[in-house]
Every structure is written in C-alpha cells, then in structure tokens.
Amino acid sequence: MEELKSAMEEHVDLMADLVQKFSSELRAGLGPALDNFMGFFHAIDWKEPWLMGLLAFHVGLLLVAIISRKNTNFQMLLFLLTLAGVYLAERLNSFLGKNWKSFSGQNYFDPSGLFMSVLWSGPLLVIAMIILINTLFSLCYLIVRWKRAELRHRARAARSKQD
C-alpha cells in the first residue's frame, strides 16, 4: 500500500511540475502576442467614421442574430450571408486597398489582409458560430419533441390495443 501511495505522490509531483512548466511557457509565449495585439490596436484611428460604422454594423448584425434566434429560416439566411461576407473578404480587401483615400485617413488594407481578417471576417465568423450553436440547440430541442411525440403515440397505440 505504501508503494502505491508513494507512486501516486511521485505522479502528482510530476504532473504539478509539468503544469507549472507549461503555464510559465504559455505566459512567456503570450507576451509577444499581447504586445503585437496592442500595437495593432493602437495603430488604428478608431475615430474614423467608417470604422465606427463597421463596428455598428457588427453590433447590429449580432443583435439581429440574437433577436431572430427563434426564426430558423431567417437564421440560415443570416448564416449564409455572414459566410458569404467572409468569402468575399479578399476581394473586398483588394478593392478597398485601391480606393482607401476616398474614405480613410490611412491605408489599413495590406496585401496579406490582416486588418480585414481581424475587423471584418473575425466578427462575421463569431456571429456565424453563434447562429450555428443556436441552430444545433434548436435541432436538439426538435429531436426531443419528436421523440416525446413518438412515445406518446406508442403509448396511445398500446392502450387502444388493450381496449
């Protein structure tokens, strides 16, 4: 019994060391990523009207997705539109990169599309995931209702056979 206890203690100590090493490496690895994100965040002029409009668009789309969560057909249309927006992000980025002087103070539209990915595709993908999760919950609820109706039907059929 003592051997088992000491083996368990060694295992717990080993796991604690691994978790501590992993968390310290994770903290060290996230530092540069956080610095890059803060540099990206501060490089954007958030007072530009078109950026405010873009953020308002995403908030409005999120609210529409939440408010219409009971309307499955509309949710599917919204889901397809958000994914179409993500699909067209590369073309939109190149078009806006060519015409940025007409609406922006600086060119945010680099060839790699980082800005469009973060501020256009990212929020659209989050909204699409919210719609997808809501649809999965709706499908689970529908399956439960269907199974309950089937069980009620079987019970009625069994009662009518007995009578």
N, C-alpha and C positions, 0 to 999 in steps of 0.2 A: 504494500500500500504506500509505503514511504517513497518507493521508486517512482510510482505513478504520480505522486504529489510533486516530487522534485522535477520530473519530466514536464509536468503541466506548468510549473513555475518557470522553468527554462523557456518553454514555448511562449508563455505570456511575456517574459522579458524580451525575447527575440522579436515578437510582434510589436511590442512597445517601441523598441529601437527602430524597427522598420518604419513604423508610423511617424516617429519623430524625424527620421531622416527624410522621409517623403514630404512631410509638411515643411521642413526647412528648405528643401529643394524647390518645392512649389512656391513658397514665398519669395525665394531668390529669383525664380523664373518669371513671376508675375510682376516684379518691379519694373523691368524694362517695358513690358507690355503696357503697364499703367502709365509710364512716362510717355510712351508713344501715343496712347489714347488722349492724355491731357494735352499734348502738343497738337494733335489733330483737332481737339475740341476748341482750343484757344486760337487756332489759325482761322476759324470760321467767324465771319461777321454775322452774328445772329440777329442783328437789327435790320438786315436787308428784307424788304417786303416780300420777295418771292420765297425766301426761306421761312418766314412766318406763315405764308400761305401754304407751303409744303407741310409744315408741322400741323397747321389747322386741318389740312386735307386728311392727314393720317389720323388725327384725333377724331375727326368727323366720321371717317370710314370705320374706325374702331367702334364708335358709338352706334353706327348703323348696324354693324355686325352683332353687337350685344343686344340692341333693341329688337332686331329681327330674328332672334335666336329660335323662335318657335316656328317660323316660316321656312321650312326646309328647302322648298324650290328657290326662294329668293336667296337663301344662304348658298346654295350651289352656284347660282349665277354670280354672286359676290365672290365666291371661292375661285371660280374660273376667271373672273375679271382681275382679281389680285394676282393670280399666277400669270395671266397674260401681261400684266404690268411688269412683273419680274422678267418674263421672257423678252420683253421689248426694251429692257433697261440698257442693253448695249447700244442699240440703235439710238435710243433717246440720249445717251451719254455722248455719242459722236455728234448728233445734231446740236445738242446744247453746247458742246465744246466749240463748235464752229460759230455759234451765234451768242456767246456769253456776254459780249459787250452791250447788247441791246437791253439786258435786264439785270446784270450783275456788276458789282464793283471789281471783282477779281475772277480769274478762271479757276473754278473748282473741278472742272471736268478733265481729269488726267486720262491718258490712254488706257491705263490699267483699270479705271473705273472704280477706284476705291470710294470716292465720295458718293457716287451713285449707289454703290453696294450698301454703304452704311446708312445713308439718309433716304434712299428710295426703296431698294429691294429688301433691306432688313426689316423695316416696319411692315411692308406688304407680306413678307413671309411669316412674321409673327401673327398678323391678322389671319392669314390663311391657316396657320396652325390652330388658332383659337376656333375658327369655323370648323376645321376638321375634327377637333376634340369634341365640340358641341354636337356634330353630326354622329360621331361614334356613341356619345351618350344617348342621343335620340334613338339610334338603332338598338341599343341595349334595352331601352325602355319599351320600344316596339316589340322586341322579341319576348320580353316578359309578358306584355299584354297578350300577345299571340298565344303563348304557352298557357296562360291562365284561361283564355277562351277555349283552348283545346281541352283542357282538363274539365272545365265546366260542361262542355259538350259531351265528353265521355261519361261524366257523372250522370247527366240527364239521360243519355242513351242506356246506361246500365239500370237506372231507376225505371225507365219505361219498359225494359225487358222483364224486370222483376214484376211489374204490374200486369 
